[in-house]
Amino acid sequence: MTGEEPGWERLLVAARRSLERTGGRLDGRIGLTDPTDAERRVVIGLTGRHRPPGTGRLTVTLAEIDAGLRRTRGEPLAEVLNRTGPPLRDRPAERAAEAAERDTALAGVQSRVHGGEEWFAAWRAGLAADGTLTRLVRRGEPHLAAQAAAVLDRLPSDGTPLPVLAEEVTGDPKALSGTTLAHLVLRALALRDDAAAPAGAEARRGLWDSAGVVVDDLASQVLVLNLPAAGDGLGTWLTDAAARGIPLRVTLQQLTALPVRARVERVFVCENPAVLRAAAARLGPRSAPLVCSEGVPSTACWRLLGATEGTDVLWRNDFDWAGLRITGAAVHRVAARPWRMGEADYAAALATGDSEPLRGAPAPSLWDPGLAAALTAAGRSVMEERLVTDLLADLETR
C-alpha cells in the first residue's frame, strides 16, 4: 500500500489534514520540515522537480500530489487516503451541519409560561453562548434543551414529586435524577432565583423545593411561630406551640399526612430566621402569627400558607432584587400584601447606614414601582434584620 512505502507517511498525514480542513479542496499547499531522503525522492517523483539533498523544507501542492498519484497509481489522492486510513472527513460540512442542528435545537427552546421573563431569556441565550447546545448536539442529545423548557413550563408546581414530574414530561421517572436534563432545569431555576448554580445535593434539592417539586418531603420545611390551627396531630402541635410562644419547624411530610387549617385572621411572613427568633425571644405568645420563608419559599411554606385561606397574609423580604422577586411571587400566588416593603420603608432602612452592595439582575416591584427605582438609584441592599425593632412593633399583639 502507498501509505506503507518509504517517504509517504508524513506526506499523506499532512494532505489528509489539509483536505479535511478545506472540505476536499486541492488548491492548498503542504510542507515537510527536515525531510528524509525517501520523502525528498517521493516529492521529486510527484512534481518532476529536483530537490537537492540537505533541503530543509519541501513544499508541494495538493494538486501536484493528486496528479502524480493519478499518473503513477491510477487513483486520485482522496481515494488513496480513504484506502490507507479512515474515511476523509469534510469538516466545513460537519461544522455547518452542527450549526444547523444547534440552531434547530435553540429554536425548540420555547416556553408558553415563562417566555416573557428575563431569567428564561437569559437561560436560553446562555445555552447557545457557552457551548452547552454544541455539547448536546455532539452527544446526540439536542432534544434535552426543549425538554428542559417543557419541564420549566410545569413549574412552579404544588408539591409534585420529582419522579412524577419527570415521567409526565419525558416518560422516564428517572430523567430528572442527576442527569443532564436535571442540570439544565436547575441552571434555569438558579437564574430565576438569582442564586448560584447548585454545587451539591442539598443545594439542588433546595432549588427543586423552591419550584414546588418534592425531592424529599422531610427536607422541605417551614419555620412557624404562633400559628394555631385545626387538625389532629400537627394542628394540635401548632396550637400548643402558639400558646407557649415556641417556634415550630414543620415538614412537608407532616403537612401532607396531617392536614391543617389555620385559625387566625392575619399571618406575617418574614425572610430571615433572625426576625422570627427575635419575635420568639422578646414577644413569645404576644407575637402575631409569623412564618419564616428562609429565603426562597419551600414547598412546605407554600403548602402551609395554602392552609390559611381567608387569612390576611402580610409578606416581606430583604431589600434586594431576590427579595422583590419573592415578594412579587407571594402577591401573585397567595394574594399577599407587602409588609414594610415600600419605597419609604427602603429609604428608612438605608438611613440606618447598614447596607451592602446590590447584586444580581433587577426585578420589578409592581406593588410600589418606586421601590425598584430607588434600589436602582441607590445600588444598595438592606437585610430585614436591620428593621427588627419596627417589625416587632408590628408583631406585638398586646
N, C-alpha and C positions, 0 to 999 in steps of 0.2 A: 504494500500500500504506500501511496505517496507520502503520507504523514509519518511513515517509519523510515523513509530514506534519509540519509545524512543531509543536513542543511535545510530541511523543510520545517522542522518543528516550530521554531520561533516565527518563521515567516507566516505559517498558517495561523498561529495564535494571534499575531498582530492583524492579519487580514480578517479573521473572524471578528475580532473586537471592532474593527472599523466598519465592516458590513452591518453588524448588529446595531451599532450606534446610529448609522445613517439610513437604516431600512433597506440595505442591499445596494446602495449606490456605488458605482465603480470609479467615480471621479476623484476618489481620495488617494492619498499617498501614505505609505508606511515607511518606517526606518528601522534599521538594526544597528545598534551600537556595538563596537568591538566585535565585528562579525568573524566567524571562523572561516577557514579556507573552504569548507564544504558549503557554507552559506554564500560565500563570495562566488563560487562556481555556479550555484543554482541561479543566482541573480544574473550572472553573465549569460547563462543559457536562456533565461526568460527574456532578457532585454536585447541581447546581441551586442551589448556594450561592455568593453573590457574594464574591469576594476583591478588595479594592481594589488599585489599582496601588501599587507600592512594598512589597508584602508581603514580608517577609524569608524566610519559610519557609511552604511549602504542605504540608499533610498530607492524606492521603486513604486510605481503607481499600481493601483489595483487593476486598472485596465490592462497594464502590461502583464501582470500575473495571469489574469484571465485569458488574455490572448495567447500567452505562452503555453498555458495548460491545454487550451483547445488545440493548439498546434501540435504539441508533443504527446498529449494524453487522450485527446479526443473528448474531453469533457470540460465544462466551464468551472471556474473557481467555486461557485456556490455548490455544485454537485460534489466536488472534491471534499469540501468542508462537511457537507452532510454525510458523506460516506465514511469519513475518517473521524467523526466526532458526533456530538449531539446535534440535532436539527438546529439550523440557524434561527435566531430569534429576530423579530422585527420590533425593536424596542420603541421607535416612534409610534408604531401602530398600537403596541401594548399600552403606551402612555395615553394615547388618545382614547383607547377603549376603557382604560381605567378612569380617566377623567369623565367620560360619558356615564360610566356606571356610578361614579361618585356624585355627579350632578343629578342623576335619576334618584339616587338614594336620598339626597338632600331635598329634592322636590317632594319626596314622600313624607318628610318630617313636617307634618301639619297638625294643628290642634283646633278642634271645634270649640273647646272650652277655654284654653289659655292663649290662643293665637294673638290676642291683642296685648298681652302682658310683657313687660320689658324683660323679666327674667327668662321667659320662654324664648324670646327673640335672641337674647344673649347666649342661651344654651345652644340653640340651633346654629347660630353663627360660629360658636366655638367648636362645634363638631367638625366644621369644614376648615377652620383656621388652624387648628393644632394637629391636624393629621389623623384625627380619630376616624373620620369616614374613609380615608385612604386605607388605614389598617383594617377596617371592617371589610372593605372590598377585597383586599389581598387575602384575607382569611375566608372569603366566601360567605360573609355574614352581613352584607349591606342591609338586609331586611330588619336587622335589630334596631336600627335608628328609628324606623317607622313604628316598630313595636313599642319602643320606649315612649314615643309620643302617644301611642294608644293607651299605654299604662297611665301616663300622666293625665289623660282625659278622664280617667276614672277617679282621680284624686281632686280634692280631699275626699276621703271615704269616712264612713261612720263605724269603724271597728271591723272592717273586712280582714279576715286572716290572710296573711301573705300568700299561702299556697292557693287559696281560693281566688285571689286577685290574679295570680299567675295563670291559673287554669282558665279563668274567664277570658283572658286576653290571648294567651298563646296555646292553650290546650295541654300545657305541661305544668303540673303543680310545683315543680322544682325550678322553673325557669327564672325565678327571681331570688334564688338562694345562692349567693356567692358567685353569680355568673356575670358575663359581660353585659347582659341586658340589665341586671340589677345595678351594675356600676353606672351605666348610662342614666338610669332613672334617678339614682341617688345624687349624681352630679347635678341634675336639674333641680332636685329638691334643695340641695345646698345653696344654689343660686337663688331659689325662691325665698329661702330663709335668711339670705345674706350671711351664710355660715361657711366655714372652711370645709373642704372636701373631707368626708369622714375617714378617719385614719384607723379605726378599729371596730370591733363588733359592737361595742356599746354605742359608739357614735352612729354607726349605720342603723342600729335599732332605734335610736332616738330620732333620726330623720324619718324613718318609716312611721314611727309613732306620731310625729308631728303632722303627718299627712293622713292620719286616721287609719293606718294599716297596722294590724296587730301581728307582731313577730313573737312577742312574749307578753301574755296578759297579766303576768305578775310584775314585769318590769315597767309596764305603763302605769304610772302613779300620779296622784294629785294630793297636794297638801292642803288641809282644811282646818279652819278654826271656827267654832261656834256655829255650826250649821245643823240644827236639829232636823230630823227627817222621819217620816213614817216608813215603816218596813221592818219586817222581822230581821233579826241579826244585825246587819250593817246599820239599818235605821236606828236601832236601839243603841248601838255603839256611838253613832254620831250624836244622838241626843244626850247620852250620858256624858260624852266628852265636852259638849257645849255647856252643860250645867256646871262643869268644873273649869271651863276656860282652858282646856287642854288641846293642843293641836293633834290631829289625827292624819296619818298618811293612808290613803285609800287606793287600792289597786283596781285595775280594770276587771280582773277576775272576780273581785268582791262585788263590784257594781253589776256584773253580768249575772252572777249566781244569786245575789241578794239585792234585787232592785229596790230603789228607794224613791221617795217623793219628798222634796224639801218642803218645810212648813214655815217659810219666812216671807216677808213682804219685800225684802231687799237683801242683796248679797253684793259685796265688794270683791273685786278681783285685782290683785297686785302681781307684779312680775317676780320680785325678789324675796326669797325666804327671810331676809333680814327684817323686812317690814312686818311679816307675819310673826316672826319671833318677838319683835318689839311689842306688837299688839298683845301677844300672849303674856309677856312678862309684865307689861305696865297696866294692861286693862283686864286681862283674864276674862271672866264671864261678862264683863261690861263692854267687851268689844262686839261690834256688829258682826254678822257672819262674814267671813273672809276666806277666799280661795286664792291660792298662790299658783300661778301658771308655771313658775320656774323657767321662764324664757318662752320658747315656742310651746303653746299648749299641747299636752299629750292627749291621746285618745281618751284616757281616763278623765282628764279635765273636761273635755267637751261632753263626755257622757254624763258626768255629774251635773254640769250646768244644764244639760238637756232634761235633767230631772227637777228643774226649778221652774217649770212652766208657769207663767203668770207672775213670776218674781221679777222685780226691777234689778237688772244687772248693771252695776257701775264698774267700769274697767279702766285700768291704766297700765302703762308700761314705762320703761326708761324713755327719756327724751333722746332718741336716736332713730335712725332710719328703720331698723328692725322693729323698734317699739311702735312706730307709726304703722308699719305693715301689719303687725299683730293686732293692734287696736282696730284698724280698719277691718280686718277679718272678723273680729268679735262683733263689731257693729253689724256686719252683714250676716253673720252666722247665728248669733243669739240675740240680735236686736239690743246689744249693749249700749249704754250711754257712757261716753268718755268721762272719766273721773280725774279732775285736775289735769287734763291733757289738752289745754288750750294755749293760745299764744301768750296770754297774760301769765299763765302758770309757768310757762317756759322762761319768760323774762324774769320772773321772781326767782326761779331756780338758778338762772345764770348769775343773778345778783349775789348769790352766796359765795361766788368766786371759786367754787369747786366743780370744775368741768374738765372734759377730756376732748381731744381732737375728734371730730365727727368723721366716721369712716363708713365705707360701703356705698351702695347705689341708692340714690334718693328715692323717696316714697311720698305719695300724696297724703294729705290729712283732710279728707273730704268733709269731715265734721267741723273743721276750722282751717280753711285754706291758709290763713295767716301763719299757722304754726309751722307748716313745711317751709314757707317762705322765710320765716325767722330762723329756722335751723340752717337753711342755706346761707343766709346772710352772716350768721354768727360763726358757722363752721365748728360748733362745739356741741358735745353731747353731755347730758346730765343724768346720772343714775338716780332712780327714785328714792334711794336711801337718804338723799340729801333733803328730801321733803318729809321725812318721817314725822316730825312734830306736827305739821299740818295734817298729814294723813291720819295720825292717831286722834287728832281733834275731830275729824270726820267720823271716825270709827266709834268713838266713845258714845255709849247709849245712855248713860246716866251718871 
